[in-house]
Amino acid sequence: IKLVELDISTGIIGRHCINWMHVYFSKHCDIMPTTRRLPLSNNFTRHEVYQEYKDDMLLQCVPYVQYRHFNRLWKVQFNNVVIQRKVRMGVCSVCAS
């Protein structure tokens, strides 16, 4: 997962959120060798992913970003991570050969 260069206005809490997303998406995204898109393997909503983030931060007693900011960071830093409407079962042409 490639990170976009951070805007100077992103504070330490935002950078911590981006690091959390990076680790989370590295663990939970399927890798599609034929496309740049990274679908989340579980059919979570953005709000469910945010809730996991928030719960992790509360367990660590660390401040967290609000949902709007979380969505904005996702769109800017991880615009290739997608939540599919339908889960497609099968094997891509690269894996099949």
C-alpha positions in Angstrom: 0.0 0.0 0.0 1.5 3.3 -1.1 1.0 6.4 1.1 0.4 9.8 -0.3 2.7 12.6 1.1 1.1 14.1 4.2 -0.3 17.5 4.2 1.3 19.8 6.8 -2.1 20.3 8.5 -2.3 16.5 9.4 -1.4 16.4 13.1 0.0 13.6 15.2 -3.5 12.1 15.8 -4.1 12.0 12.0 -0.8 10.4 11.3 -1.5 7.8 14.0 -4.8 7.1 12.3 -3.1 6.7 8.9 -0.6 4.3 10.5 -3.5 2.3 12.0 -5.2 2.2 8.6 -2.0 1.1 6.8 -1.6 -1.9 9.2 -5.4 -2.7 9.1 -5.6 -2.6 5.3 -2.4 -4.6 4.9 -4.0 -7.4 7.0 -7.5 -7.2 5.6 -7.3 -6.3 1.9 -7.2 -8.9 -0.9 -4.4 -8.3 -3.4 -5.6 -8.2 -6.9 -2.6 -8.5 -9.2 -4.5 -7.4 -12.3 -5.7 -4.1 -10.8 -4.6 -1.3 -8.5 -7.7 -1.6 -6.4 -7.5 -3.3 -3.0 -10.9 -4.8 -1.9 -11.5 -5.3 1.8 -11.8 -9.0 2.3 -14.5 -8.7 4.9 -17.7 -7.0 3.8 -17.4 -4.2 6.4 -18.9 -0.7 6.0 -16.7 2.3 6.5 -18.4 3.0 9.7 -17.6 -0.6 11.0 -13.9 -0.1 10.1 -14.0 3.3 11.9 -15.6 1.6 15.0 -12.8 -0.9 15.1 -10.3 1.9 14.9 -12.0 3.9 17.6 -12.2 0.8 19.9 -8.5 0.2 19.4 -7.7 3.7 20.3 -9.9 3.6 23.4 -8.2 0.4 24.5 -4.8 2.1 24.2 -6.1 5.3 25.9 -5.0 7.3 22.8 -7.0 10.1 21.2 -8.7 9.4 17.9 -10.0 11.3 14.9 -13.7 11.9 14.3 -15.6 9.9 11.7 -15.6 12.7 9.1 -11.8 13.1 9.4 -11.3 9.3 9.2 -13.3 9.2 6.0 -11.3 12.1 4.5 -8.0 10.4 5.4 -9.2 7.1 3.9 -10.1 8.9 0.6 -6.8 10.8 0.4 -4.4 8.2 1.6 -6.0 5.0 0.7 -8.2 5.8 -2.3 -7.5 2.4 -3.8 -9.0 0.5 -0.9 -12.6 -0.3 -1.7 -15.5 -2.0 -0.1 -17.2 -4.2 -2.7 -21.0 -4.2 -3.0 -20.9 -7.9 -4.0 -18.3 -10.5 -2.9 -17.0 -12.1 -6.1 -15.8 -15.7 -5.6 -13.3 -17.1 -8.0 -9.7 -17.0 -9.1 -8.2 -14.2 -11.3 -6.4 -15.2 -14.5 -2.9 -14.6 -13.0 -3.6 -16.9 -10.0 -5.3 -19.5 -12.2 -2.3 -20.0 -14.4 
